[in-house]
Amino acid sequence: MPSIFTPDQLTSLSAQIDQQLAQLRDAAAYAESKGNEPDKQDIPDRLPAQWRVIAIVTKEEPRSFWQRFKQAARRDLCEEGGVLHTQWKKYGDLSNEAVLQSFGAVLAAMGFSGNVLQMLAVALGVIVIHLGCKAICEEQ
């Protein structure tokens, strides 16, 4: 399957994911130092910047879009043999590039393109990498 993103776009988008994940780790460390339990929060509360991108870019209620996206990405994320599922089981982690490739294809199939597709791929990539496949796939 041809790549949705050019190599330069993958590099740039991957760097954006890393930057956002670092910010989330810093925020989680700060919350823990104050005695808060960020893992007990709902996804929108834990990842407000990414949730905001979903709302602005899709012009949909983010929970509704999140459910549609999860359904579209379920095979790759949650089912045996899916590229991301296999990577998660083997390494306990996902590569930014694999997530971007997978989510780019899913989002393109959902009708997104250009900068919108890139913004959504980064936001959704951050959500899934931060929470992990298991948490995503077990979420109702």
Secondary structure, DSSP 4 states (H G I P E B T S, - for coil): ---SS-HHHHHHHHHHHHHHHHHHHHHHHHHHHTT--GGGS-HHHH-HHHHHHHHHHH-S-HHHHHHHHHHHHHHHHHSTT-HHHHHHHHHSS--HHHHHHHHHHHHHHTT--HHHHHHHHHHHHHHHHHH-HHHHHH--
